[in-house]
């Protein structure tokens, strides 16, 4: 029914940490700290050099804590279902969902059964965080006193997209579990599902481009890494060990592997995938002698009851509430609809997922990268790949269950029959893919993979619908057009293309408005003469000095409120089709009314409608997270990728007059795989979370304008730009 986008994680607090950190722990960590060095360059980026991979992991976690311990804590509180202990009762049912879906007992078993080399990595992961807390008693975590090595197995692939359990909403789960099981009944219809808001948020997504040697000015393959996530969500790092590790890229707070990045031979960009990797089963249940049973294959099976005790903060005290979680053999029951219980079948967390995430960082060629992917454990991501042999590859998804294609897996399927069971998994050559296209380019912008490489794109008719049920968006339209017409590209050309601010949605929207205006005979026409002149001479490129950008974005936002509501997550991805449908149902008069509303609103807010986009669309990095018109900010040219712009800058008013960016481009990198790595990167604002540090906003200008800094991949270059060299704990 859809894939699970879960940001898997968890975490701990510190007040009593010292009592859990023994003298033996201290000695072990101090010994390991001496075996690894951290060099912060002149942008604050940590380059970590250790004897072993485990040494590097230890120091990586220490640096992550230095930069953003709160981010680590929040991620792990989410995935372990412990948010209510910090935030209160409002988080209880979100925690319940997470604890039903991701079993910590399984993670502990997997850790204990791990080979020694991998267990060392997880041990170092925990030690690095715990040692930081020991050395910084002033840091006060919210909930937990100690990190355990198995926590790493709860956050395994780095995905950041919002959780989506087969389109089962949190509201439905709340309704289902807010009563005792005997009161739930098998005839509940559940809540009306309002998912369109979350669907539209996810349309901003991420971009990944791979350029073949034939389309590269240097004759070397190139990769463009452009995730769109909440600002400051990942850190930029380099990890180097004497065991062959040498990787650079973005690490999600609380993880010990580079999620999107490159080593000396190959690179990978993960875009969030809409490949269908989780399914909802409609279970036919009844109450038999006071116990719940469900029908399966002509027989009745007992519903498994899993006690779940959750704790929540209330007026400074920790209170608890007990639930009876319900499971069938398909998975946890999360809701009821139309007289059926809905059970989720998923592969949300596994040992192999973490192993795969680690192994790809050490892959030296396409064969080794494929071998890691053949673990088939990544449920959240597509992969755009390039290497120093000139290979460019795209895989749409990774873990992909085999299913009976006669069923519509976008909807809940019949849970009473064996015909709907998964039948193993597809190999990576069976999923939707592109290998070394003759066009010389690959793009994925969270859009359909069937336009990913021009004429060499995969043939939609050769794959079952569940492999790629999503449609087209305007970023995909923009990327395919630019790449197909660009000619050969240098590294800087690719960065420029990735920062192209053309808004392709208005190729469709504006002609409709112009037609409505030209055909109008009512009084609105005269009122809108000047705004229409601005719009008709506009080049559809977002710019800080553009009044037309302001008019178009504000008008387009009103128009998009009329988009047909999505009945499923997949349906929500058909952005271009939904816009076409919306235009067919919107009267010419209504389009003009929306523009008049924009003009009136701008006048009311600013005294004039002639507002340049950069005057109201701003970048600001407040140390307390609260945006303030009275404090310094910088004009931002970019807009949300909803309108087809490639670099995303999602902004809104935040109890302010002006709009402020809060999500979109984060860590961005461009890499050329020649005899020596040549790469450039940029982060949102800067590396540091300390507002007194020069690295708090020292990358803001480059981030906004697309002027990337040089990546210091080789140690001799790092040393030339070293700002601070130290061991963990110093």
CORDA-V828814 format. One record per residue. N is the residue number from 0. RES is the residue in one letter. SS is DSSP state (@ for helix, = for strand, . for the rest). PHI is phi as a letter, one per 40 degrees, with the letter a starting at -180 (999 if undefined). PSI is psi as a letter, one per 20 degrees, with the letter a starting at -180 (* if undefined). Layout:
{{N & RES & SS & PHI & PSI} {N & RES & SS & PHI & PSI}}
This chain:
{{0 & X & . & 999 & h} {1 & X & = & i & r} {2 & X & . & c & q} {3 & X & . & c & p} {4 & X & . & c & n} {5 & X & . & b & p} {6 & X & . & c & n} {7 & X & . & c & p} {8 & X & . & a & a} {9 & X & . & a & r} {10 & X & . & a & r} {11 & X & . & a & q} {12 & X & . & b & a} {13 & X & . & b & i} {14 & X & . & d & g} {15 & X & . & b & k} {16 & X & @ & d & g} {17 & X & @ & d & h} {18 & X & @ & c & i} {19 & X & @ & c & i} {20 & X & . & b & n} {21 & X & . & c & r} {22 & X & @ & c & h} {23 & X & @ & c & h} {24 & X & @ & c & g} {25 & X & @ & c & g} {26 & X & @ & c & g} {27 & X & @ & c & g} {28 & X & @ & c & h} {29 & X & @ & c & h} {30 & X & @ & c & g} {31 & X & @ & c & h} {32 & X & @ & d & h} {33 & X & @ & c & i} {34 & X & . & c & j} {35 & X & = & a & q} {36 & X & = & b & q} {37 & X & = & b & p} {38 & X & = & b & o} {39 & X & = & c & p} {40 & X & = & c & a} {41 & X & . & c & j} {42 & X & . & b & j} {43 & X & . & g & j} {44 & X & . & c & p} {45 & X & = & c & p} {46 & X & = & b & o} {47 & X & = & b & p} {48 & X & = & b & p} {49 & X & = & b & r} {50 & X & . & c & g} {51 & X & . & b & r} {52 & X & @ & d & h} {53 & X & @ & c & h} {54 & X & @ & d & g} {55 & X & @ & c & g} {56 & X & @ & c & g} {57 & X & @ & d & g} {58 & X & @ & c & h} {59 & X & @ & d & g} {60 & X & @ & c & h} {61 & X & @ & c & g} {62 & X & @ & c & h} {63 & X & @ & c & g} {64 & X & @ & c & h} {65 & X & @ & d & g} {66 & X & @ & c & h} {67 & X & @ & a & m} {68 & X & @ & c & h} {69 & X & @ & d & h} {70 & X & @ & c & h} {71 & X & @ & c & g} {72 & X & @ & d & g} {73 & X & @ & c & g} {74 & X & @ & c & g} {75 & X & @ & c & h} {76 & X & @ & d & h} {77 & X & @ & c & g} {78 & X & @ & c & h} {79 & X & . & c & j} {80 & X & . & g & l} {81 & X & . & b & j} {82 & X & . & c & h} {83 & X & @ & c & h} {84 & X & @ & c & h} {85 & X & @ & b & h} {86 & X & @ & b & i} {87 & X & . & h & a} {88 & X & @ & c & h} {89 & X & @ & c & i} {90 & X & @ & c & j} {91 & X & @ & d & g} {92 & X & @ & c & h} {93 & X & @ & c & g} {94 & X & @ & c & g} {95 & X & @ & c & g} {96 & X & @ & d & g} {97 & X & @ & c & g} {98 & X & @ & c & h} {99 & X & @ & c & h} {100 & X & @ & c & g} {101 & X & . & b & o} {102 & X & . & c & o} {103 & X & @ & c & h} {104 & X & @ & c & h} {105 & X & @ & c & h} {106 & X & @ & c & g} {107 & X & @ & c & g} {108 & X & @ & c & g} {109 & X & @ & c & h} {110 & X & @ & c & g} {111 & X & @ & c & h} {112 & X & . & c & j} {113 & X & . & c & q} {114 & X & . & c & q} {115 & X & @ & d & g} {116 & X & @ & c & h} {117 & X & @ & c & h} {118 & X & @ & c & h} {119 & X & @ & c & h} {120 & X & @ & c & g} {121 & X & @ & c & h} {122 & X & @ & c & g} {123 & X & @ & c & h} {124 & X & @ & d & g} {125 & X & @ & c & g} {126 & X & @ & c & h} {127 & X & @ & c & g} {128 & X & @ & c & g} {129 & X & @ & c & h} {130 & X & @ & c & h} {131 & X & @ & c & g} {132 & X & @ & c & h} {133 & X & @ & c & g} {134 & X & @ & c & i} {135 & X & . & b & m} {136 & X & . & c & i} {137 & X & . & c & i} {138 & X & . & c & p} {139 & X & . & b & n} {140 & X & . & d & r} {141 & X & . & c & h} {142 & X & . & b & g} {143 & X & . & c & q} {144 & X & . & c & i} {145 & X & . & a & p} {146 & X & . & c & q} {147 & X & . & b & q} {148 & X & @ & d & h} {149 & X & @ & c & i} {150 & X & @ & d & h} {151 & X & @ & d & h} {152 & X & @ & c & i} {153 & X & @ & c & i} {154 & X & . & a & n} {155 & X & . & b & i} {156 & X & . & b & i} {157 & X & . & g & j} {158 & X & . & c & q} {159 & X & . & b & i} {160 & X & . & c & q} {161 & X & . & c & q} {162 & X & . & c & p} {163 & X & . & a & o} {164 & X & = & c & m} {165 & X & . & f & k} {166 & X & . & g & j} {167 & X & = & c & p} {168 & X & . & c & r} {169 & X & @ & c & h} {170 & X & @ & c & h} {171 & X & @ & c & g} {172 & X & @ & c & h} {173 & X & @ & c & g} {174 & X & @ & c & g} {175 & X & @ & c & g} {176 & X & @ & b & j} {177 & X & . & c & j} {178 & X & . & b & r} {179 & X & . & c & q} {180 & X & @ & d & h} {181 & X & @ & c & i} {182 & X & @ & c & i} {183 & X & @ & c & g} {184 & X & . & g & q} {185 & X & . & c & j} {186 & X & . & b & j} {187 & X & . & c & q} {188 & X & . & c & i} {189 & X & . & g & a} {190 & X & . & c & q} {191 & X & . & c & p} {192 & X & . & c & o} {193 & X & . & b & n} {194 & X & . & b & i} {195 & X & @ & c & h} {196 & X & @ & c & g} {197 & X & @ & c & h} {198 & X & @ & d & g} {199 & X & @ & c & h} {200 & X & @ & c & h} {201 & X & @ & c & i} {202 & X & . & c & i} {203 & X & . & c & h} {204 & X & . & f & b} {205 & X & . & a & r} {206 & X & = & b & p} {207 & X & = & b & p} {208 & X & = & b & q} {209 & X & = & b & p} {210 & X & = & b & p} {211 & X & . & c & r} {212 & X & @ & d & h} {213 & X & @ & c & h} {214 & X & @ & b & j} {215 & X & = & b & p} {216 & X & . & c & h} {217 & X & . & c & i} {218 & X & . & g & j} {219 & X & . & b & q} {220 & X & . & c & q} {221 & X & = & b & q} {222 & X & = & b & p} {223 & X & = & b & p} {224 & X & = & b & o} {225 & X & = & a & m} {226 & X & = & c & q} {227 & X & = & b & o} {228 & X & = & a & r} {229 & X & = & d & q} {230 & X & . & d & q} {231 & X & . & g & k} {232 & X & . & c & h} {233 & X & = & b & q} {234 & X & = & b & q} {235 & X & = & b & p} {236 & X & = & a & r} {237 & X & = & b & p} {238 & X & = & b & p} {239 & X & = & b & p} {240 & X & = & b & r} {241 & X & . & c & j} {242 & X & . & c & j} {243 & X & . & g & j} {244 & X & . & c & p} {245 & X & = & a & n} {246 & X & = & b & q} {247 & X & = & b & p} {248 & X & = & i & b} {249 & X & = & b & p} {250 & X & = & b & p} {251 & X & = & c & p} {252 & X & . & d & p} {253 & X & . & h & i} {254 & X & . & b & q} {255 & X & . & b & j} {256 & X & . & b & q} {257 & X & . & c & o} {258 & X & . & c & g} {259 & X & = & b & o} {260 & X & = & i & b} {261 & X & = & a & q} {262 & X & = & b & a} {263 & X & . & c & i} {264 & X & . & b & h} {265 & X & = & a & r} {266 & X & = & a & r} {267 & X & = & a & p} {268 & X & = & b & p} {269 & X & = & c & p} {270 & X & = & b & q} {271 & X & = & c & p} {272 & X & . & b & q} {273 & X & . & b & j} {274 & X & . & d & p} {275 & X & . & c & o} {276 & X & . & b & j} {277 & X & = & a & q} {278 & X & = & b & q} {279 & X & = & b & p} {280 & X & = & b & p} {281 & X & = & c & o} {282 & X & = & c & p} {283 & X & . & c & o} {284 & X & = & b & q} {285 & X & = & a & r} {286 & X & = & b & p} {287 & X & = & b & o} {288 & X & . & f & k} {289 & X & . & g & j} {290 & X & = & b & q} {291 & X & = & c & p} {292 & X & = & b & q} {293 & X & = & b & q} {294 & X & = & c & p} {295 & X & = & a & p} {296 & X & . & f & l} {297 & X & . & g & j} {298 & X & = & b & r} {299 & X & = & b & p} {300 & X & = & b & q} {301 & X & = & c & q} {302 & X & . & c & p} {303 & X & = & c & p} {304 & X & = & b & p} {305 & X & = & b & o} {306 & X & = & c & p} {307 & X & = & b & p} {308 & X & = & b & o} {309 & X & = & b & q} {310 & X & = & b & q} {311 & X & = & a & q} {312 & X & = & c & p} {313 & X & = & a & o} {314 & X & . & f & l} {315 & X & . & g & i} {316 & X & = & b & q} {317 & X & = & c & o} {318 & X & = & b & r} {319 & X & = & b & q} {320 & X & = & a & p} {321 & X & = & b & q} {322 & X & = & b & q} {323 & X & = & b & n} {324 & X & = & c & q} {325 & X & = & b & p} {326 & X & = & b & q} {327 & X & = & b & a} {328 & X & . & c & i} {329 & X & . & c & h} {330 & X & = & i & a} {331 & X & = & c & p} {332 & X & = & c & p} {333 & X & = & b & i} {334 & X & = & a & r} {335 & X & = & b & q} {336 & X & = & a & p} {337 & X & . & f & l} {338 & X & . & g & j} {339 & X & = & b & q} {340 & X & = & c & q} {341 & X & = & b & o} {342 & X & = & b & p} {343 & X & = & c & p} {344 & X & = & b & p} {345 & X & . & a & r} {346 & X & . & b & m} {347 & X & . & c & h} {348 & X & . & a & p} {349 & X & . & a & r} {350 & X & @ & d & g} {351 & X & @ & c & h} {352 & X & @ & c & g} {353 & X & @ & c & g} {354 & X & @ & c & g} {355 & X & @ & c & g} {356 & X & @ & c & h} {357 & X & @ & c & g} {358 & X & @ & c & h} {359 & X & @ & c & h} {360 & X & @ & c & h} {361 & X & @ & b & j} {362 & X & . & c & p} {363 & X & . & b & i} {364 & X & . & a & r} {365 & X & @ & c & h} {366 & X & @ & c & g} {367 & X & @ & c & h} {368 & X & @ & c & g} {369 & X & @ & c & h} {370 & X & @ & c & g} {371 & X & @ & c & g} {372 & X & @ & c & h} {373 & X & . & c & i} {374 & X & . & c & h} {375 & X & . & f & l} {376 & X & . & b & i} {377 & X & . & c & o} {378 & X & . & c & i} {379 & X & . & b & i} {380 & X & = & b & q} {381 & X & = & c & r} {382 & X & = & b & p} {383 & X & = & b & p} {384 & X & = & b & q} {385 & X & = & a & q} {386 & X & = & a & r} {387 & X & . & c & i} {388 & X & . & c & j} {389 & X & . & g & j} {390 & X & . & c & p} {391 & X & = & b & p} {392 & X & = & a & q} {393 & X & = & b & p} {394 & X & = & b & p} {395 & X & . & c & n} {396 & X & . & g & a} {397 & X & . & a & f} {398 & X & . & c & p} {399 & X & . & a & o} {400 & X & = & c & q} {401 & X & . & c & p} {402 & X & . & b & r} {403 & X & . & c & o} {404 & X & . & c & i} {405 & X & . & c & i} {406 & X & . & c & q} {407 & X & . & c & n} {408 & X & . & c & i} {409 & X & . & c & i} {410 & X & . & b & r} {411 & X & . & d & p} {412 & X & = & b & r} {413 & X & = & c & o} {414 & X & . & c & j} {415 & X & . & c & i} {416 & X & . & b & q} {417 & X & @ & c & i} {418 & X & @ & c & h} {419 & X & @ & c & j} {420 & X & . & c & q} {421 & X & . & c & q} {422 & X & . & b & l} {423 & X & . & g & a} {424 & X & = & b & q} {425 & X & . & c & q} {426 & X & . & c & r} {427 & X & . & c & i} {428 & X & . & c & i} {429 & X & . & c & h} {430 & X & . & c & r} {431 & X & . & c & p} {432 & X & = & a & r} {433 & X & = & b & p} {434 & X & = & b & o} {435 & X & . & f & m} {436 & X & . & c & q} {437 & X & . & c & h} {438 & X & . & c & h} {439 & X & . & g & j} {440 & X & = & a & q} {441 & X & = & b & p} {442 & X & = & b & q} {443 & X & = & b & p} {444 & X & . & b & l} {445 & X & . & f & k} {446 & X & . & b & r} {447 & X & . & d & p} {448 & X & @ & c & i} {449 & X & @ & c & j} {450 & X & @ & b & k} {451 & X & . & c & i} {452 & X & . & a & k} {453 & X & @ & g & c} {454 & X & @ & c & i} {455 & X & @ & c & j} {456 & X & . & c & q} {457 & X & . & c & q} {458 & X & . & c & o} {459 & X & @ & d & h} {460 & X & @ & c & i} {461 & X & @ & c & j} {462 & X & . & b & q} {463 & X & . & c & q} {464 & X & @ & d & h} {465 & X & @ & c & i} {466 & X & @ & c & h} {467 & X & . & a & m} {468 & X & . & c & j} {469 & X & . & c & r} {470 & X & . & b & b} {471 & X & . & c & q} {472 & X & . & b & r} {473 & X & @ & c & h} {474 & X & @ & c & g} {475 & X & @ & c & h} {476 & X & @ & c & g} {477 & X & @ & c & g} {478 & X & @ & c & g} {479 & X & @ & c & g} {480 & X & @ & c & g} {481 & X & @ & c & g} {482 & X & @ & c & h} {483 & X & @ & c & i} {484 & X & @ & b & j} {485 & X & . & c & h} {486 & X & . & g & a} {487 & X & . & c & q} {488 & X & = & b & q} {489 & X & . & c & r} {490 & X & @ & c & g} {491 & X & @ & c & h} {492 & X & @ & c & g} {493 & X & @ & c & h} {494 & X & @ & c & g} {495 & X & @ & c & g} {496 & X & @ & c & g} {497 & X & @ & c & h} {498 & X & . & b & j} {499 & X & . & c & p} {500 & X & . & b & k} {501 & X & = & c & p} {502 & X & . & b & n} {503 & X & . & c & h} {504 & X & @ & d & h} {505 & X & @ & c & i} {506 & X & @ & c & h} {507 & X & @ & c & g} {508 & X & @ & c & g} {509 & X & @ & c & g} {510 & X & @ & d & h} {511 & X & @ & c & g} {512 & X & @ & c & g} {513 & X & @ & c & g} {514 & X & @ & c & g} {515 & X & @ & c & g} {516 & X & @ & c & g} {517 & X & @ & c & h} {518 & X & @ & c & i} {519 & X & . & c & q} {520 & X & . & b & j} {521 & X & . & c & a} {522 & X & . & c & i} {523 & X & @ & c & h} {524 & X & @ & d & g} {525 & X & @ & c & h} {526 & X & @ & c & h} {527 & X & . & b & j} {528 & X & @ & d & g} {529 & X & @ & c & g} {530 & X & @ & d & h} {531 & X & @ & c & h} {532 & X & @ & c & g} {533 & X & @ & d & g} {534 & X & @ & c & h} {535 & X & @ & c & h} {536 & X & . & c & i} {537 & X & . & c & q} {538 & X & . & c & j} {539 & X & . & g & k} {540 & X & = & b & p} {541 & X & . & c & p} {542 & X & . & a & q} {543 & X & . & c & h} {544 & X & . & c & j} {545 & X & . & b & o} {546 & X & @ & c & h} {547 & X & @ & c & h} {548 & X & @ & c & g} {549 & X & @ & c & g} {550 & X & @ & c & g} {551 & X & @ & c & g} {552 & X & @ & c & g} {553 & X & @ & c & h} {554 & X & @ & c & g} {555 & X & @ & c & h} {556 & X & @ & c & g} {557 & X & @ & c & g} {558 & X & @ & c & g} {559 & X & @ & c & i} {560 & X & . & c & i} {561 & X & . & c & j} {562 & X & . & c & q} {563 & X & . & d & p} {564 & X & . & c & p} {565 & X & . & c & p} {566 & X & . & c & i} {567 & X & . & a & r} {568 & X & @ & c & g} {569 & X & @ & c & g} {570 & X & @ & c & h} {571 & X & @ & c & i} {572 & X & . & c & i} {573 & X & . & c & m} {574 & X & @ & c & g} {575 & X & @ & c & h} {576 & X & @ & c & h} {577 & X & @ & c & h} {578 & X & @ & c & g} {579 & X & @ & d & g} {580 & X & @ & c & g} {581 & X & @ & c & g} {582 & X & @ & c & h} {583 & X & @ & c & i} {584 & X & @ & b & i} {585 & X & . & b & p} {586 & X & . & c & q} {587 & X & @ & c & h} {588 & X & @ & c & g} {589 & X & @ & c & h} {590 & X & @ & c & g} {591 & X & @ & c & h} {592 & X & @ & c & g} {593 & X & @ & c & g} {594 & X & @ & c & g} {595 & X & @ & c & h} {596 & X & @ & c & h} {597 & X & @ & c & g} {598 & X & @ & d & g} {599 & X & @ & c & g} {600 & X & @ & c & g} {601 & X & @ & c & g} {602 & X & @ & c & g} {603 & X & @ & c & h} {604 & X & @ & c & h} {605 & X & @ & b & i} {606 & X & . & g & i} {607 & X & . & a & q} {608 & X & . & c & i} {609 & X & . & c & m} {610 & X & . & c & p} {611 & X & . & c & q} {612 & X & @ & d & g} {613 & X & @ & c & i} {614 & X & @ & c & h} {615 & X & @ & b & i} {616 & X & = & b & o} {617 & X & = & b & q} {618 & X & = & b & p} {619 & X & . & a & q} {620 & X & . & b & n} {621 & X & . & c & p} {622 & X & . & c & h} {623 & X & . & b & j} {624 & X & . & g & j} {625 & X & . & b & o} {626 & X & . & c & q} {627 & X & . & a & p} {628 & X & . & c & h} {629 & X & . & c & i} {630 & X & . & b & q} {631 & X & . & d & q} {632 & X & . & a & r} {633 & X & = & b & p} {634 & X & = & c & q} {635 & X & . & b & p} {636 & X & . & c & h} {637 & X & . & c & q} {638 & X & . & b & a} {639 & X & . & c & q} {640 & X & @ & c & i} {641 & X & @ & d & h} {642 & X & @ & c & j} {643 & X & . & g & j} {644 & X & . & c & q} {645 & X & . & c & g} {646 & X & . & c & p} {647 & X & . & c & p} {648 & X & = & a & n} {649 & X & = & c & p} {650 & X & = & b & q} {651 & X & = & a & r} {652 & X & = & c & q} {653 & X & . & b & m} {654 & X & . & f & k} {655 & X & . & b & r} {656 & X & . & c & g} {657 & X & . & c & r} {658 & X & = & c & q} {659 & X & = & b & p} {660 & X & = & c & q} {661 & X & = & b & i} {662 & X & = & a & q} {663 & X & = & h & c} {664 & X & = & d & p} {665 & X & = & b & d} {666 & X & = & c & p} {667 & X & = & b & p} {668 & X & = & a & q} {669 & X & = & b & p} {670 & X & = & b & p} {671 & X & = & b & p} {672 & X & = & c & m} {673 & X & . & c & a} {674 & X & . & d & h} {675 & X & . & b & q} {676 & X & = & c & p} {677 & X & = & b & p} {678 & X & = & a & q} {679 & X & = & b & q} {680 & X & = & a & r} {681 & X & = & a & q} {682 & X & . & b & r} {683 & X & . & c & o} {684 & X & . & g & f} {685 & X & . & i & r} {686 & X & . & c & h} {687 & X & . & c & q} {688 & X & . & b & j} {689 & X & . & c & o} {690 & X & . & c & i} {691 & X & . & c & i} {692 & X & . & c & q} {693 & X & @ & c & i} {694 & X & @ & c & j} {695 & X & @ & c & h} {696 & X & . & b & k} {697 & X & . & c & i} {698 & X & . & b & j} {699 & X & @ & c & g} {700 & X & @ & c & g} {701 & X & @ & c & h} {702 & X & @ & c & g} {703 & X & @ & c & h} {704 & X & @ & b & i} {705 & X & . & g & k} {706 & X & . & c & n} {707 & X & . & c & q} {708 & X & = & c & q} {709 & X & = & c & p} {710 & X & . & c & p} {711 & X & . & c & n} {712 & X & . & c & h} {713 & X & . & c & q} {714 & X & @ & c & h} {715 & X & @ & c & h} {716 & X & @ & c & h} {717 & X & @ & d & g} {718 & X & @ & c & h} {719 & X & @ & c & h} {720 & X & . & b & k} {721 & X & = & c & p} {722 & X & = & b & h} {723 & X & = & a & p} {724 & X & = & b & p} {725 & X & = & a & r} {726 & X & . & b & q} {727 & X & . & d & p} {728 & X & . & g & i} {729 & X & . & c & *}}
